[in-house]
Amino acid sequence: MKYSCLVFGEGKKDKKFLIALIDLDKFKYHTKNWFFNYDNASGGTPETILEQCRKSIYNRNYDLIMCFIDLDKLKHDFPNNWSVKQ
């Protein structure tokens, strides 16, 4: 049985990186029962990226959805949600 996964990047460069990552032999060994689809947003805020991801999965049935958003953008858009623990 094969499982399906959508790997969704923030932009075109992220999509290329994720494709290269999934094509690594070590990754393929651990995911041999998975089928991957790729897509990407065109940048923007975390909310718009998640919204574009949500739209790309409409009427599709994936077992797993991975949406990657850069940490710097999250820190910029949600500065009050980050704290330093000492």
Residue pairs with C-beta under 8 A, 6 or more apart in sequence:
1 33
2 33
2 34
2 35
3 33
3 34
3 35
3 63
3 64
4 34
4 35
4 36
4 37
4 61
4 62
4 63
4 64
5 34
5 35
5 36
5 37
5 62
5 63
5 64
5 65
5 66
6 36
6 37
6 38
6 39
6 53
6 56
6 57
6 60
6 62
6 64
6 65
6 66
7 18
7 19
7 22
7 36
7 37
7 38
7 39
7 66
7 68
8 38
8 39
8 40
8 41
8 52
8 53
8 56
8 65
8 66
8 67
8 68
9 15
9 17
9 18
9 38
9 39
9 40
9 41
9 68
10 40
10 41
10 43
10 49
10 68
10 69
10 70
10 73
11 40
11 41
11 42
11 43
12 40
12 42
14 40
14 68
14 70
15 38
15 39
15 40
18 38
18 68
19 38
21 27
22 28
22 31
22 36
34 64
37 62
39 53
39 56
41 48
41 49
41 52
41 53
42 52
43 49
44 52
45 73
45 77
46 69
46 73
46 74
46 77
46 78
47 77
49 67
49 69
50 67
50 69
53 65
53 67
57 65
75 82
